[in-house]
Amino acid sequence: MNNKCESRILLVDDEPDIALAFKIGLEDNGFRVDAFDNPLKALSNFKADLYDLLLLDIKMPKMSGIEAYHQMKEIDKKVKVCFITASEIHYYEDIRKKIFPILGIKRLIRKPIRIDDLVRVLRDELQ
């Protein structure tokens, strides 16, 4: 597999172990990743034109991934996003059908996910 990517990702997941595992796996596949387990800290470090893609957990304490996305999109209108969730399938489908069309979002990734599958989804989104 070609590990030369150079795309920069902002990853936010409130579970530090998941954030670290995704960061390592994505970096091993050529992505540059800044990972945070606190959405407020991620937002305070977010800058326009720095990231190609946001990878945001939906359900987090203090601020949801959707709320973080709204604020980040105000800063950088061009940034792409993929949401991740470990929520039950009915919650997943409800969000995908009701909220995503309003936001113009296509991707919701279910956890757990294998790193090679995550890499494939993110590369496809970045095309």
N, C-alpha and C positions, 0 to 999 in steps of 0.2 A: 504494500500500500504506500502511496505517495504521502509522506508526512510533511511536505512543504505546503503550508497553507497561508500563514501570515494574517488570517482574519483575527480580529480582536473581539473577545466576548466578555461581557459583564455578567457574571453568574451570581445569583442571590438565592440562597436556600437556608432557612433558619436552622437546619440540622447540620452542624459543623462537619460531621463525618461524611455526609453526602456531598456537601460543598467541596470538601477536600478530595474525595474520590473522583468526582466529576472533573475538578480542576486538573488533577494528575492525568486522568485518562484523556482529556481533551488536549492537554499540552503534549502528551506522548504522540498525539496525532496531528501536531503541527499548529494548533491554535495557540494564541496568546490569551491567557485568561486572568482576569482579576476576579477573585471570589470573595464574597461577603456572606456572613451568616446573620447579618442585621440589615434590613432594608433601609432604615434611616441612615446608617453609616454609608451604605452604597449610594444612596441619593446625594448625600453631602459630598461624595467624591466624584460624582458623575459630571462629565463635561461634554459639550457638543463636539462632534466630529472625532471622538476618541474611540468609539466602539462601532463595530459593524453589526453586532447582534446582542440583544439582551436575552438571557436565559433566566426566567424568573419563576420561582415557586409561587403558586397562587395563594395558598393559605399560610400566612405567617403572622406572628404576634406583632402588635404595634402598627403595622401597615401591610395590607395585602399586596401581592404582586401586581394586581390590576391597578391599585392606587399608585404604587411606585411607577408603573408604566405610564400612567397619565401624567405624572409630574416630570418624568424623564422625557417624554414626548414633547412637553412644552419647551424643554431645553434643546432637544435635537429632534427635529421633525423627520429626519431621514432614517433614524435607527430602526432596525428590524427587531422583531421580538418572537420568541417561542416561550410559551408557558409550560411549566411542569407541575404535576400534581400526583399525590398518592391517594387522593380521595376516592370514595366509592364510585362505581361506574355511573350510578344515576346522577350524582353530583357533577361528574365529568361531562356527561351528555347535556345536562341542563345548562351548564356554563357555555359549552361549545355551541349550542343551538341558540341561546338567548343573548349572550353578551358579546361573543366574538364577532358576529356579523355587524353589530353596531360599531365595534372598534376596528373593523377591517382586518381581523386576525384570522389566520388559517390554521395555526399549529397549536395543539395541546398535547404534550408528551406525558404519558403515564409512567409513574415510577412503580415498581423498579424497572429499569431499562438497562440493557447491556451497553457498554461503552461503544462498541462498534455500531450498534443500531443508533445510538445518540449521535455519533459522528456522521453517519449517513444522513440523518434527518437535518442536522445543522448545515452540512454542506449543500444539501438540496435547497434549504431555505436561503442560503447565501448566494445561490446562482442568480 
